[in-house]
Amino acid sequence: MTPGSEPRHVAHESVEERVAEEFVEELELHPVKEEPDEEPFPSMSEQISEQLGGVRGLIESSIPVLAFVLLNVLLGENGLDLGKKTALYWAIGGSLGSAVAIGVYRLARKQSVRHAVNGVLGVAIGAFLAWRTGDAKNFYLPGILLTLGQVVVLIVSVAVRRPIIGYVWGVLANGGKHDWFDNPRLFRTFQWLTLVWAASLFVRAGVQGWLWLADEANAIGVVRILISWPIYAATFAYTAWAVHRVTSATRPADEELEEAKAPQA
């Protein structure tokens, strides 16, 4: 049989084979990318850190307070002595200005401004009270009262057996599920963790409230910056550790229970 006189079906098969070989080679050269696995749900610490803005959020929330304290001290009786009201007005302006500047900077970089907006609102309320009364200590009054209110809510939630820390954990780290109610050990953990949070908040608000009653406006700012955040960070770290310890211990038991309930093959 001379070349070119092969049967048509043979030539057809050879073309298909060549196409198939080229297709395989193409796949080898450009392998199909597998779909990435579903990303694991962020841990409790990652979730709460995101809600608070992380370390950057903590720093940014402290800048307006720091500006208020520094300007009030440097321009007041202990500094240039420009007069109590003059120093107060400059301190209010510097605090509000720094809060707005943070928001504008984030907006210009197309970043989330949620924390900045919250900071501006909080500073604005305190600044209004300080301006209205002419007393720098009232700049911190809304924060003190808000923290004391949180203490009351936390204690009440424990009294009615609905610990708020458990709900926070369920929303932020458990996919919105609140099955911890069915876990006695985890339920008890959230009960006393809620009381731990109430105690830490009471210490923060109590120290600032005592200084407010003593008319130590600048000391309140120093305490708020140097003491409040370390207490908060320590309480949060302890909470994350306690919850992880309980959930890690109860997970094997839950898996064994699920296996026992599964129908036998």
N, C-alpha and C positions, 0 to 999 in steps of 0.2 A: 504493500500500500504506500503510495507516494505521498510526501508531505502536501497537505492541503486537501487531500481526498478522504480525510477521516469522516466517519458518519457524523451527522449534525448533532446527535444527542451527546456524542463523546466530546465534541468541541464545546457544546453548551455546558457540560459538566466541568470541564477544565476551567472555563471562565468563572463559574460559581465557586470553584475551589480557590481560584486566585483571589476572588473578592473576599472570600471567607478568611484567607490567610492575611490579606491586607487589613481586614477589620480587626483580627486578633493582634497584629502588630501595632495597630493604632491604639488599641486598648492598653497594650504593654507600654507604649510610649507615653500615653496620657491616661493613666488609670483614673477610673471614676472615684471621686472623693466620697467617702462614706459620710452620711449625716452624723454630725457630732451628737454624742449622747446628751440627754437632757441634763442641764446643769444642776448640780445638787443645790438643795434649798440652803440659803445662807444660814450660818449658825446664829444663835441668839446674840452673841457678842457683836457679830457683823451687822445684824439687823439694827440693834439699838445704837451702835456706833453711827450707822447711816442716818438714823433718825435725829441724832444729836449733832450730826455734822462732823463726827470724828474729832481728832485733835485740833484740826483747823477750826471747826465750829466752836470748840471751847475757847480757843485763843481769840477768835473774832468777837465772841460774846463778852469777853473780858476787856477788850480794847476801849469801848465807850466808858466803862466804869473807871478804867485806869486813867483815861483822859480827864474825867470829871474830878477824880481825886487829885491828880497832879496839878491841874490848873487852879483848883480851889486852894491848894496848899501854897503853890508858888506865887499866886497873885494875892493871897489873903494875908492875914495877920502874921503868919509865919514866913512870909516871903516878901514881896514888894509892897505889901500893905496898901493895896489900892482901895480898900474898903470892903466890908463884908458883902454888900449887895453887888458891887462891881465884879468882885472875884466870883461870886455865885453865877452871875449872868455869863461871864466868860466860860466858866466850867460847864454850864448848861449848853452853851453854843458849841463848845469843843466836843462834848459828849454826843450831842445830836449830829454834829458835822461828821464825826468819825463813823457813826453808825450809818449815815446816808452814804458816805464815801465807800464803805465796804459793800453796800448794796449796788452802787453804781459800778464799782470795779467788777463785781461778779456778773452783773448784767452785760457789761462790755465784753466780757470773756465768754458770754453765752453759758454761764453756769447757773445752777439753781440759786435763787435768791430767797428761798423760803426762810432759811435761818436768819438772813439779813433783815428781812421784813419783820420777823418776830422780834429781832433785837431792836429795830427802830421803834416799834410799838411799845415795847417794854420801857425803853429809855424815855420815850416821849411822855408816857404817863408819869414816871418819876420826875422828869424835868418840869412838867406842868405843876405838880404839887410843890416842888422846891421853889419855883418862880412865884406861885400863888401865895405861899406862906413866907417867902423870903428866908427860908431856913434850909441849909444844905442837907440836913439829915433826912428830910422828907423825900429826897431823891431815892432813898433806899426803902422807903415804907411800903410801896406796892409789892416789892419782892419778898419782904418779911411777912406780910399778911398772906400773900399767896402761898408761901411755903407752910405757914401754920395751918392754912386751910387744907393743904394736901395731907398734913399729918392727921387731921381730924377724919378726912375721908378714908385714909388707909386703915385707921383703927376701927372705924365703923364697918368697913368691909370685912375685917376679921371677925368682929362681933356677930355679924349676920352670916358668917361662914361663906363669904364670897370674896376671898382674898384677891385684891387687885393685881398683885404681881403675877398670880396665876393666869389671869386674863391677858395681861401684857405678854407673857410668855406664849400663850396659845395663839395670839394674833401675830406676833413677830417671828416666832421660831417653830410653830407647830402647824403651819398651814391653815390657821384659823380654826383649828379643832380644839375643843376643850374636853378631851377625854381624860384629862388629869383628874377630873372629879371621880372617876371610877378607880383611880389608883390611890389607895389610902395613904401610902407613904409619900407620894408626890403631893397630895393634897395637904398633908401636915407640913411638908417642907414649904409650900407656898404660904401657909398660914404664918409660920414664924418668920419667913423671909419678909413678908409684908410688914410685920412688926419691926424687923431690923431696919427697913427703909423708913418707917415712921420715926424711929429713934434717931437715925442719922439726920433726917430733915429737921427734927426738933432741935438737935444740937446746933445745926447751922442757923436756924431761925432764932433760937434762944440766945445765942451769943450776940447776934446782930441786934436783936430786940433789946437786950440789956444795954448795949452800947447806944442804941437809939434813945433809951430812957435817960442815959447819962449825958446826952447831947454831944457824943463823940462821933461827929459825922465822918471825919477822915478815917478814923479807926474802923468804922463799918466797912468802908471801901477796901481797906487793907485786908480785913478778915474775909470779906467776900471773895477776894482774888486769891489770897494765899492759903486759906483754910477750907473754904466751901468746896472747891473743885477736888482737892485731894480726898476729902471725906466722901464725896460722890463717887470718885473713881474707885476707892477702896470698897465701898458698898456694892458697886456694880460688879467688881471682880469677884467678890465673895459670893454674890448671887449666881453668877455664871458658873462658878466652881461647884456650888451646892447643887444646882439643878443638874449639871452634867454628872455629878457623882451619883445622884439618885436614878436618873434615866439610864445610865450605863449599867447600874446594878439590876434594874428591873427588866431591861431588854431581853436577856437570855430567858428569863422566866416567861415572858410574853411569847417568845418564839416557841418554847416548848409547849405552851398551852395551845397555840395555833396548830402545831403539828398534831397534837392529840385530838383536836377537833376535826382535822382533815379526814375525809373518808379513806378507808384503807383500800389500796389497789387490789 
